[in-house]
Amino acid sequence: MPLSPYLDTLPTVGASTYLHDTATVIGDVRIGRDSSIWCNAVLRGDVNRITIGDCSNIQDFTMGHVSHKHPGKPEGSPLVIGNYVTIGHSVMLHGCSIGDECLIGMGSIVMDDVVVEAQVMLGAGSLVPPGKVLKSGHLYVGRPAVAVRALTSEEIAYLKYSAEHYVRVKNNYLATAEQGSKASQV
């Protein structure tokens, strides 16, 4: 598995979680059950912690990092990702908080001390500047990201569906890996 310590801290991974062989997970990173970390994603919990909830997916080429603790900011800026979250391809997350059932669109950048409340959709390529709060139930788009409208009930349902879909996909990968392991033992 692509897990590395930082000093004496190793990542922890929940049951039935999938980490692609090319993913890199370093240091104080806690990943919940049934989540998935995809190709070339990097989660670097060296100077602060990264926490990812259950049934969340971090897609290809995403970078997750943190800001260190210091006297002016004793907690620093950890990276916290909730349950049933979809983080799209090539997203950069730095010391922010993403609530449950969110979708962060491909190529977005979410900076330090941003709070994305539950059930938010962030459009592809958006930039969320430090300290901004994205309110629950809205679509945000742009550089800088602004609220463009409330989400429909169908879009809110899709947020959880998207994450559940990735649980099914990672289960297929885990089953394929298990079958390959059995075949190589014959």
C-alpha positions in Angstrom: 0.0 0.0 0.0 1.2 3.5 -0.7 1.5 4.6 2.9 4.5 6.4 4.3 5.3 7.7 7.8 6.2 11.2 8.7 8.5 11.1 11.7 6.8 8.5 13.9 3.2 8.9 12.5 1.7 6.5 10.1 -1.6 6.9 8.2 -4.6 4.9 9.3 -7.1 3.5 6.8 -10.6 2.3 7.5 -12.1 -1.1 6.5 -12.8 -1.7 2.8 -11.0 1.4 1.7 -9.2 1.4 -1.6 -5.8 3.1 -2.2 -4.5 2.9 -5.8 -0.9 1.8 -6.0 0.1 5.2 -7.4 -1.5 7.2 -4.6 0.7 8.7 -1.9 -0.5 9.0 1.7 2.0 10.4 4.2 1.9 11.0 8.0 -1.1 12.0 10.1 -3.8 11.0 7.6 -6.9 9.2 8.8 -9.2 7.7 6.1 -12.6 6.3 7.0 -14.3 3.1 5.9 -15.4 2.5 2.3 -13.5 5.5 0.9 -11.2 5.6 -2.1 -7.9 7.4 -3.0 -7.3 7.2 -6.7 -4.4 7.4 -9.2 -1.6 9.8 -8.4 -3.5 11.5 -5.6 -1.3 12.9 -2.8 -2.4 13.4 0.8 0.5 14.9 2.8 -0.2 15.0 6.5 3.2 16.1 7.7 2.8 19.4 9.6 -0.8 18.9 10.5 -3.6 16.3 10.2 -5.8 15.2 7.3 -9.1 13.5 8.1 -11.3 11.9 5.5 -14.7 10.5 6.5 -16.6 7.4 5.3 -17.6 6.7 1.7 -15.6 9.6 0.3 -13.5 9.6 -2.8 -10.4 11.5 -3.7 -9.9 11.3 -7.5 -6.8 11.2 -9.7 -4.1 13.9 -9.3 -5.7 15.6 -6.3 -3.4 17.2 -3.9 -4.3 17.5 -0.2 -2.1 19.4 2.2 -2.2 21.4 5.5 -0.7 24.4 7.2 1.4 24.0 10.3 0.6 25.0 13.9 2.3 28.1 15.2 1.9 30.6 18.1 -0.4 32.8 16.1 -2.6 29.9 15.1 -2.2 27.0 17.6 -4.4 24.6 15.5 -2.9 25.6 12.2 -5.1 24.6 9.2 -5.8 20.8 9.1 -7.6 19.3 6.1 -11.0 17.8 7.0 -13.2 16.0 4.5 -16.6 14.7 5.6 -18.6 11.6 4.6 -20.0 10.9 1.1 -17.8 13.6 -0.5 -16.6 13.5 -4.1 -13.4 15.3 -4.8 -12.9 15.6 -8.6 -9.8 15.1 -10.6 -6.8 17.5 -10.1 -8.3 19.4 -7.2 -6.0 21.2 -4.8 -7.2 21.3 -1.1 -5.1 23.1 1.4 -6.0 23.3 5.1 -9.8 23.6 4.5 -12.9 21.8 5.8 -15.3 20.1 3.4 -18.7 19.0 4.9 -20.7 15.9 4.2 -22.2 15.2 0.8 -20.3 17.7 -1.2 -18.9 17.6 -4.7 -15.7 19.6 -5.5 -15.4 19.9 -9.2 -12.4 19.0 -11.3 -9.5 21.4 -11.2 -10.8 23.5 -8.3 -8.6 25.1 -5.7 -9.8 25.4 -2.1 -7.5 27.3 0.2 -6.7 27.6 3.9 -9.5 28.0 6.4 -12.3 27.7 3.9 -15.4 26.0 5.3 -17.5 24.2 2.8 -20.8 23.4 4.6 -22.7 20.1 3.9 -24.4 19.6 0.5 -22.4 22.1 -1.6 -21.5 21.7 -5.2 -18.4 23.6 -6.3 -18.1 23.9 -10.1 -15.1 22.7 -12.0 -12.1 25.1 -12.1 -13.3 27.2 -9.2 -11.0 29.0 -6.8 -12.1 29.5 -3.2 -9.9 32.1 -1.4 -8.8 31.7 2.2 -11.4 32.0 4.9 -14.5 31.9 2.8 -17.6 30.0 3.9 -19.7 28.2 1.2 -23.2 27.9 2.5 -25.1 24.6 2.5 -27.4 23.8 -0.4 -25.8 26.1 -3.1 -23.8 25.8 -6.3 -20.7 27.9 -6.3 -18.7 28.7 -9.5 -15.8 30.9 -10.6 -12.5 32.5 -9.7 -13.2 33.6 -7.0 -16.1 31.3 -6.4 -19.5 32.9 -5.9 -22.9 31.4 -5.1 -24.9 31.3 -8.4 -28.1 29.6 -7.2 -29.6 27.1 -4.7 -29.3 23.4 -5.6 -32.3 21.6 -6.8 -33.6 18.6 -4.8 -32.3 16.4 -7.6 -28.8 17.9 -7.4 -28.8 17.5 -3.6 -29.7 13.8 -4.0 -26.9 13.5 -6.7 -24.3 14.6 -4.2 -24.7 11.4 -2.1 -25.3 9.3 -5.2 -22.0 10.3 -6.7 -20.1 9.2 -3.6 -22.1 5.9 -3.4 -21.2 5.3 -7.1 -17.5 5.6 -6.2 -18.1 3.1 -3.4 -19.4 0.6 -6.0 -16.4 1.3 -8.3 -13.8 0.9 -5.5 -15.5 -2.4 -4.5 -15.0 -3.6 -8.1 -11.3 -2.7 -7.9 -11.0 -4.5 -4.5 -12.7 -7.6 -5.9 -10.5 -7.6 -8.9 -7.3 -7.3 -6.8 -8.5 -10.1 -4.6 -9.1 -12.3 -7.6 -5.7 -11.5 -9.0 -4.1 -12.4 -5.7 -5.8 -15.8 -5.6 -4.9 -16.5 -9.2 -1.2 -15.7 -8.6 -1.2 -18.2 -5.7 -2.3 -21.1 -8.0 
